[in-house]
Amino acid sequence: MTPFRYLDRHRADLIGLLQRLVRIPTVNPPGANYAAITALLARELAAAGLRTRRLSAPIPFRLRREMHGRPRFNVVGFWDAGAPATVHFNAHYDVVPAGGRWRSGGPFVPAVAEGWIYGRGTADMKGSIASLVLALRALRATGVRPRCNVEVSFTADEETDSLLGAGWLVDRVPLKADYVVVMEGGEGPAIGCGHNGVVWLNVVVHGKPAHGSNPERGINALEKMSALVLALQDYQRRLARRRFRTPEGKMMHPTINVGGVLAGSPAGKINTVPAEASFSIDRRVIATETVGGAERELRSFLAAAARRIPRCRITVEKISENHPCFRDPAHPFFAAVAASVRRVRGGRPVFHVSTGFNDMHFFAERLHLPAAGYGPVGFRPHAVDERVRVRDLVTTAKIYADLLTTFAG
């Protein structure tokens, strides 16, 4: 039996594994049930014949309070095929919070309907994990030896900052990787060769409280915040003039999203002049920019805009950052991934730069490795009725298996 035939015959096993993963609500923040899912993932890799370690990432003291009782774990597995080169596969197992009314009955009720699997994490990115595990099972079960060594990591916290996930892994664990597949950032005919970065800031506008019957005696923080947000439209226009052309020919430019998180004064009341208001800024950083440069520029713009608004005083707080990444797809590893996609899916693959961030930059920028992004086609990630097609999970497993049996480095 070939690995492809095995995968066709065992799609029920793939579905079952993904359902088991989705039923564990690894919601981040705060980082729930990491111990349970990493214990399961370690067992799955060991059952597929990989030498497996489940590693605890110590939580820094400054983070202990918010993470109390929620330890961080990463799983690493290795299959020594006696080859000179090693391909590393990486996926994160955490998911964003979920709510709303789901067709499946709930975000962690992974129902199968009309060829789809519904549930939080099916698309981002537990579906990729299930596809890879089944690909490894297929190779073992059919006695097909990969042409390269296989290294796997399942990591924490990508949905926040990856500080104790992929970031911790590449800094603290001696990996054997020569090439990397981050199992998101590319899908269908598109293979990821990079992604945007991001800077998250929170802007606090300080006013002065007063009785609502005498508003002239106070400084209305909401009014000042409104003026500041309007001023940011000029900054948005500046960003729109910057361009980066991707290998597939798309034009990308930096963006900002204002007010994903809004807050008023903790002492707010309808008859009180608001003494404080705050809003978040999501600044996307394209591959030709740096996170540090983007943050300095944005802080400078905010400070100058506040000075132009009478009696507007602000504090800018850094929330998080992730770095952009781009790798020239002319490297032979990208050609190998494209060849596997073409053999399994057909058609002409293209090379894609994702507007969202993922963990590719840790491997590409810190370890300086060729890193490609590829996973199953997902629908509505981070939204109600997130889902993935069963047939695409199988197709992705075949692509992973094909790469491992054709690429030798």
C-alpha positions in Angstrom: 0.0 0.0 0.0 1.3 3.5 -0.8 1.1 6.4 1.7 -1.5 8.1 -0.5 -3.7 5.0 -0.5 -3.3 4.8 3.3 -4.4 8.4 3.7 -7.5 7.8 1.5 -8.5 4.8 3.5 -7.8 6.4 6.9 -9.5 9.7 6.5 -11.8 8.7 9.4 -8.7 8.6 11.6 -7.7 12.1 10.5 -11.2 13.4 11.3 -11.2 11.6 14.7 -7.8 13.1 15.6 -8.9 16.6 14.7 -12.1 16.2 16.7 -10.1 15.2 19.7 -7.9 18.2 19.3 -10.8 20.7 18.9 -12.5 19.3 22.0 -9.6 20.5 24.1 -10.3 24.3 24.3 -6.8 25.7 24.2 -8.0 29.3 24.3 -5.4 32.0 24.4 -5.6 34.3 26.3 -5.3 33.0 28.9 -3.7 29.8 27.7 -6.0 27.1 28.8 -5.6 23.3 28.8 -2.0 23.4 27.4 -1.0 20.5 29.6 -3.8 18.3 28.3 -3.3 18.9 24.6 0.5 18.7 24.7 0.3 15.3 26.5 -2.0 14.1 23.6 0.3 15.5 20.9 3.3 13.9 22.5 1.6 10.5 22.5 0.6 11.0 18.9 4.1 11.7 17.7 5.5 8.8 19.8 2.9 6.5 18.3 4.0 7.6 14.8 7.5 6.5 15.8 9.2 9.8 16.6 11.5 10.4 19.5 9.4 12.9 21.4 10.0 15.4 24.2 7.4 17.5 26.0 9.2 20.6 27.2 8.0 23.0 29.9 8.8 26.7 29.2 9.4 28.5 32.5 7.2 31.6 32.8 9.2 34.8 33.5 8.5 36.4 36.9 7.0 39.5 35.3 4.3 37.3 33.6 3.6 34.9 36.5 0.5 36.7 37.9 -1.5 36.7 34.6 -0.4 33.1 33.8 -0.7 31.7 37.3 -1.7 28.0 37.1 -1.5 28.0 33.3 2.0 26.4 32.5 3.4 26.6 29.0 4.5 23.5 27.1 6.0 22.8 23.7 6.3 19.4 22.0 9.3 18.4 19.8 9.6 15.1 17.9 12.4 13.7 15.7 12.5 10.9 13.1 16.1 10.0 12.3 16.0 8.6 8.7 19.8 8.6 8.5 19.6 11.5 6.0 22.1 14.4 5.8 19.3 17.1 6.0 16.3 17.6 8.3 12.9 19.2 7.5 11.2 20.8 10.4 7.4 21.1 10.6 5.9 23.6 13.0 2.3 24.4 14.1 0.8 26.2 17.1 -2.0 24.5 19.1 -3.5 27.5 20.8 -6.7 29.1 19.5 -8.5 32.5 19.9 -11.5 32.9 22.2 -14.8 31.8 20.7 -18.4 32.8 21.1 -21.6 33.2 19.1 -24.0 30.6 17.7 -22.3 27.8 15.8 -23.8 25.4 13.3 -22.1 22.6 15.1 -23.7 23.5 18.4 -20.6 25.2 19.9 -17.0 26.2 19.1 -15.6 23.1 20.8 -18.2 20.7 19.4 -16.4 19.5 16.3 -19.2 18.3 14.1 -18.9 16.9 10.5 -21.4 18.1 8.0 -21.5 18.0 4.2 -17.7 17.3 4.0 -16.7 20.0 6.5 -15.4 19.8 10.0 -16.6 22.8 12.2 -14.9 24.0 15.3 -12.5 26.6 16.8 -9.0 25.7 15.6 -10.1 23.5 12.6 -8.6 26.1 10.2 -6.2 27.8 12.6 -4.4 25.5 13.0 -5.3 22.1 14.5 -6.3 20.9 11.0 -2.6 21.2 10.0 -1.5 19.2 13.0 -3.9 16.4 12.2 -2.8 16.3 8.5 0.9 16.1 9.5 0.3 13.3 12.1 -1.6 11.3 9.6 1.1 11.8 7.0 3.7 10.5 9.4 1.5 7.5 10.3 1.1 6.8 6.6 4.8 6.6 6.0 5.4 4.4 9.1 2.4 2.1 8.2 3.5 1.6 4.6 7.2 1.2 5.4 8.2 4.2 3.3 11.3 5.9 4.6 11.5 9.7 4.2 14.4 11.0 2.2 15.2 13.6 4.9 15.1 13.5 8.7 11.8 14.8 10.2 11.6 17.2 13.1 8.3 18.4 14.4 7.3 21.1 16.9 3.9 21.9 18.3 4.2 25.2 20.1 2.2 27.6 22.4 1.0 31.1 22.4 1.1 32.1 18.7 -2.2 33.8 19.1 -0.6 36.3 21.5 3.2 36.8 21.1 4.9 33.3 20.9 7.2 34.4 23.7 7.0 31.0 25.4 6.2 29.1 22.1 8.2 29.2 18.9 10.3 32.1 20.2 11.3 30.1 23.3 11.9 27.0 21.2 14.3 28.6 18.7 16.2 30.4 21.5 16.5 27.6 24.0 16.2 24.2 22.2 19.0 22.9 19.9 17.0 22.1 16.8 18.4 20.0 13.9 16.4 21.8 11.3 17.9 22.7 7.9 14.5 23.6 6.2 11.2 24.5 7.8 7.5 24.2 6.9 5.3 26.4 9.0 2.0 24.8 8.5 0.0 28.0 7.9 0.5 31.1 5.8 -0.1 29.3 2.5 -2.9 27.1 1.2 -4.5 25.8 -2.0 -2.1 26.8 -4.8 -0.4 29.4 -2.7 2.8 28.7 -0.8 3.8 31.1 1.9 7.2 32.8 1.6 6.6 35.6 4.1 4.1 37.5 6.3 3.4 40.9 7.7 4.5 41.9 11.1 2.5 43.8 13.7 2.9 46.4 16.4 0.1 46.6 19.0 -0.2 49.8 21.0 -2.7 51.1 23.5 -3.3 54.9 23.6 -4.6 56.3 26.9 -6.1 59.9 26.7 -6.1 61.8 30.0 -8.8 64.3 30.7 -10.1 66.0 33.8 -13.3 64.9 35.6 -16.1 67.4 36.3 -19.8 67.3 37.0 -21.9 66.8 33.8 -23.8 70.0 34.5 -20.6 72.0 34.3 -18.6 70.3 31.5 -16.5 73.5 30.9 -14.8 72.8 34.3 -13.4 69.5 33.0 -11.4 68.1 30.1 -13.4 65.5 28.1 -11.1 62.6 27.4 -13.5 61.1 24.9 -13.6 64.4 22.8 -9.8 64.5 22.8 -9.6 60.8 21.8 -12.1 61.4 19.0 -9.9 64.3 17.6 -6.8 62.1 17.9 -8.5 59.2 16.0 -9.6 61.6 13.2 -6.0 62.8 13.0 -4.8 59.2 12.4 -6.7 59.2 9.1 -3.8 61.3 7.7 -1.4 58.6 8.9 -3.4 55.9 7.2 -3.2 57.9 3.9 0.6 58.0 4.3 0.8 54.3 4.8 -1.3 53.6 1.8 1.4 55.2 -0.4 4.0 52.6 0.6 4.1 49.5 -1.6 5.6 46.0 -1.6 5.1 43.7 -4.5 4.9 40.0 -3.6 6.2 37.2 -5.9 2.7 36.5 -7.0 2.3 40.1 -8.1 0.1 41.5 -5.4 0.7 44.9 -4.0 0.8 45.2 -0.2 0.9 48.3 2.0 1.0 48.9 5.8 -2.3 49.4 7.6 -3.6 50.5 10.9 -6.8 49.3 12.6 -8.0 51.6 15.3 -10.2 50.8 18.3 -10.2 47.0 18.3 -10.3 47.6 22.1 -12.0 50.7 23.5 -12.3 51.7 27.1 -13.6 54.6 29.1 -12.9 56.0 32.6 -13.1 53.4 35.3 -15.1 56.0 37.3 -17.4 56.8 34.3 -21.0 57.8 34.9 -23.4 59.5 32.5 -23.3 62.8 34.4 -19.5 62.9 34.7 -17.0 64.4 32.3 -14.9 61.4 31.3 -11.4 61.7 32.8 -9.9 58.9 30.7 -10.4 57.1 27.4 -8.3 54.6 25.6 -8.1 52.8 22.3 -5.9 50.2 20.7 -3.9 50.4 17.4 -3.0 47.4 15.3 -0.2 48.6 12.9 0.6 46.0 10.3 4.3 46.0 9.2 5.2 45.0 5.6 8.3 43.0 4.7 10.2 46.1 3.7 9.7 47.7 7.1 11.0 46.9 10.6 8.9 46.7 13.8 11.2 49.1 15.6 10.9 51.7 12.8 7.1 51.3 12.5 6.7 51.8 16.3 8.9 54.9 16.4 7.1 56.4 13.5 3.7 55.8 15.0 4.6 57.1 18.4 6.1 60.2 16.9 2.9 60.8 14.9 0.7 60.3 17.9 2.8 62.7 20.0 2.7 65.4 17.3 -1.0 65.0 16.7 -1.7 65.3 20.4 0.2 68.5 20.6 -2.0 70.0 17.9 -5.1 69.2 20.0 -5.7 71.7 22.8 -5.2 70.2 26.3 -4.7 66.7 24.9 -2.4 64.6 27.0 -1.7 60.9 26.1 0.2 57.9 27.3 1.2 55.3 24.7 1.6 51.7 26.0 3.2 48.8 24.1 1.1 45.7 24.1 3.0 43.3 21.8 4.9 42.9 18.5 5.6 40.3 15.8 8.2 40.8 13.2 7.7 40.6 9.4 9.3 38.0 7.3 10.2 37.4 3.6 12.3 34.8 1.9 13.1 34.7 -1.8 11.2 31.7 -3.2 14.1 31.2 -5.7 15.6 28.9 -3.1 15.5 25.1 -4.1 13.4 24.3 -1.0 10.6 26.4 -2.2 10.8 24.7 -5.6 10.5 21.3 -3.8 7.4 22.4 -1.8 5.9 23.8 -5.1 6.6 20.5 -6.8 4.8 18.6 -4.1 1.8 20.9 -4.3 1.7 20.6 -8.0 1.9 16.8 -8.0 -0.9 16.4 -5.4 -3.2 19.3 -6.2 -2.4 20.0 -9.9 -2.3 23.5 -11.3 0.4 26.1 -11.0 1.5 27.0 -7.5 2.2 30.6 -6.6 4.3 32.2 -3.8 2.3 34.3 -1.3 3.0 36.8 1.5 0.4 36.7 4.2 -1.2 39.8 5.7 -1.4 38.1 9.0 1.6 37.2 11.1 2.7 33.7 12.1 5.7 31.9 13.5 7.7 31.7 10.3 9.9 34.7 11.2 11.4 32.9 14.2 12.9 30.2 11.9 13.6 32.4 8.9 15.0 35.4 10.7 16.5 34.1 14.0 17.8 30.7 12.6 18.3 32.0 9.0 16.6 28.9 7.5 14.6 28.5 4.3 11.0 28.5 5.7 7.8 27.9 3.6 4.2 28.2 4.8 1.6 25.6 3.8 -1.5 24.1 5.4 -5.1 23.1 4.5 -7.5 25.7 3.1 -9.4 27.2 6.1 -12.7 29.1 6.2 -13.6 31.8 8.7 -10.6 31.4 11.1 -11.1 33.4 14.3 -14.9 33.7 13.4 -18.1 31.8 14.1 -18.4 28.6 12.1 -14.7 28.2 11.5 -14.2 25.1 9.4 -12.1 23.1 7.0 -12.9 20.6 4.3 -12.1 17.0 5.0 -10.8 16.4 1.5 -8.4 19.3 1.9 -7.1 17.9 5.1 -6.3 14.7 3.3 -4.8 16.6 0.3 -2.5 18.5 2.7 -1.4 15.3 4.4 -0.5 13.9 1.0 1.5 17.1 0.2 3.4 16.7 3.4 4.1 13.0 2.7 5.1 13.7 -0.9 7.6 16.4 0.3 9.1 14.0 2.8 9.6 11.2 0.3 10.9 13.4 -2.6 13.1 16.1 -1.0 16.5 15.2 0.3 18.0 18.6 0.8 
